[in-house]
Amino acid sequence: MNPKAHQPDSLPAPGPSALAQSEALIARIRAELESAGGWLPFDRYMESALYAPGLGYYSGGARKFGLRGDDGSDFVTAPEMSPLFAKTLARPLAEALQASGTRELMEFGAGTGKLAAGLLAALDELSCEFDAYSIVELSGELRERQRETLEAAVPALANKVRWLDTLPERFEGVVIGNEVLDAMPVRLFAFSDGDWRERGVVWRDDAFAFDDRRVADARTLALLAEIETSGDDYVTETHDAARAFTRTVCTMLTRGAAFFIDYGFPRHEFYHAQRAQGTLMCHYRHRAHGDPFVYPGLQDITAHVEFTGIAEAGVEAGADLLGFTSQARFLLNGGITEVLGEFDPSDSRRFLPAASAVQKLLSEAEMGELFKVIAFSRGLDETLTVFSRGDRSHSL
Ligand SMILES: C[S@@+](CC[C@H](N)C(=O)[O-])C[C@H]1O[C@@H](n2cnc3c(N)ncnc32)[C@H](O)[C@@H]1O
């Protein structure tokens, strides 16, 4: 039952209860494989590996977010790294609330709740008036963690927060999602022998394995035909779930703005001949590798975002593309240096970690350039300060 082929010695071994959870998930996915005739498209595998109730990576008990592998975490995100991220992000959100005359916020995929706590505190400090902060979270385990974080960090504001089980048909306000699009299942495609095939999952020799099948649907074939591969053995992804999600959010948004922050590229860079192995990536104890069959349910599986497709999906739903820029430009325009300036440089115990986190958020070699911000709006007549300089919408 245990896929021995996918337990690399180079990764720390999970404990017995984590392994038991992984084995239960493997059994569940094998049952799914069987009822699907022995082959699952990769996005169905990824969906289960991340979100199968109680067993998937996000829906099970894995710690996920943290600074180091020895605390049992697997990766760090900007709001986990520094409170200055939320404090800076609060400024364009406040500007968007004011410009649209709306009074509600909605966060997708709120992780540990740190971004929500930081935003609530910073909006309050900015004297920005709002009525509610709704969180849409697929994972019950994370909802609980979010509730605890908020009650501990912002007890006086936690009563504004509510968790939604279903999306409202219409929403007037400001939507935010940090690293949510990259956590959505992708389909994999491989080019070999002059032909595109969809890469799916089978169970072979006591382990999950890849297996490629002919592509049938015309829309996908048309997209793949546009890609200039570097020749044989080119593998890439399409982002059907993230596009559908963007369409849903932008349809729901009847007035206001929606911001998504994530790593990725415009289409011409994403489907580049040199990106021959695609962007699928797994994170386990702060080590990145490319094998999605290692410890199913215990490791994160993610792919970079193809932002042109996201922009198309939002516009198809009737929203305006408000802006697209790098995280560094967005945070600089948003005033991160002023936010850092609130720290006293002579108080090195507080100032130095804050300055070092700002450097990570802005540096081209770290998060500043790889991470982008895409925003949509409806009913906003003007652009926002964060997109006033360095907007790269033309590159999509
Ligand atoms: C990489 S984590 C990022 C968490 C947090 N935003 C942060 O920056 O630390 C991805 C999050 O997206 C959530 N997620 C994925 N798909 C979602 C969807 N369709 N609706 C709401 N949340 C979703 C996951 O449950 C998880 O909380």
The ligand as an ORCA input file, in Angstrom:
! r2SCAN-3c Opt
* xyz 0 1
  C      -0.609     28.620      0.227
  S      -1.947     28.792      1.307
  C      -1.920     30.535      1.588
  C      -2.507     30.920      2.894
  C      -2.490     32.398      3.276
  N      -3.250     33.199      2.346
  C      -1.093     32.941      3.405
  O      -0.700     33.745      2.588
  O      -0.383     32.532      4.347
  C      -3.328     28.524      0.266
  C      -4.675     28.698      0.922
  O      -5.683     28.768     -0.112
  C      -6.824     28.040      0.330
  N      -7.676     27.766     -0.857
  C      -7.382     27.069     -1.963
  N      -8.429     27.055     -2.833
  C      -9.391     27.815     -2.267
  C     -10.714     28.207     -2.662
  N     -11.242     27.794     -3.809
  N     -11.422     28.968     -1.826
  C     -10.908     29.386     -0.654
  N      -9.676     29.040     -0.215
  C      -8.930     28.263     -1.008
  C      -6.209     26.872      1.064
  O      -7.126     26.187      1.869
  C      -5.099     27.603      1.862
  O      -5.614     28.172      3.038
*
